[in-house]
Each structure stands twice: as structure tokens, then as C-alpha cells.
């Protein structure tokens, strides 16, 4: 066998890129992934959002853009894990204020 055949095959696991919408749980984040679909009758492009619970060892925070990868079931609702943090969230004025002041 040649080296090409012995090399590790490319990962077949599903990957999604989304934004962390909740990071209040220990080692778990909720990631919102947007996709565009066409309406069957009117042909208008509609934005659909799916949320996934993902295992987070990287320390992602709310607003971060992350890549999640499919994994074995980790709990009742977690079937994804955070693979990489692509972009950290920037603090805006509204985020810096406490919730009661907004």
C-alpha cells in the first residue's frame, strides 16, 4: 500500500458554524446556526435558525462565532462539540451595562 492509502481519511463528521447565544451552563453552550431556504411556492429566500447544544472545553462566551462538530451523544441534548472559536465577541455599550440598566 502507498502512503496515500494509509493516510488518515478526511473527517466525515458534520460541521456547522454559528453564534453562541447562551453560555450559562458548565462546559455547555447553545449555538444558533442560520441557513437559507427557498419557499416552495413563492421562491423567496427565508432565513431559518437552528439551535444546538454543544460541549465546550474551549471557553466560548456569548456572542462568539464558533465551529461545532458532530460527536457521540454526550447527554440527553448534547450531540455536538465546539471545535474552534473562529471570532471572539466584541463588547458593545449595551452588553457592558448590567441588565437592570438597559
C-alpha angles and dihedrals in degrees: 000000000000126000091256092061093047094048117107110269120240115273113267094196118120116254128199133181118215148140125269108243098174132024101165097115127080110264091344131101132181112229124197114211119193125207134177121233131179119236109243097226106026099033091222116148110244126193113228124189127206123187124213130188109226135188109245122201092151098070101245117183133204111291096024119132109231140176114229126196130201116255140168116291107285097179140341093297106014117095099142136066131202108255100179142351103235099183132008119228118254118227113242128192093261092051093049094057121082114255094251092058095053 
